[in-house]
Amino acid sequence: MITHYSVGGYPRNENDAFWVVCHPAGTKRWCYTADYRDNIIANFEKADEATVGLDFNTVSERVAFEIALLAVERVSDFKGDVFENNKRVGW
């Protein structure tokens, strides 16, 4: 199940809050607007569909999902930012 949450309150122009979209395998992307978030969720869903039926004993679910997501994001205007690169979360 792909989930999302906000950090710092509800994201608005007047604050530094942002959205985070998460895949169960551990991949996360972040963005500032709800519309952009919804498009990232759609990308995650497409990538997740591409991994259905794969044997995760050969390739981990995270690696399989990341590869599928890279393919989806390559042709999408909605990539989101890698969560680990977000300076606001203490990385």
Order of alpha helices (4+ residues) and beta strands (2+ residues): beta-beta-beta-alpha-alpha-beta
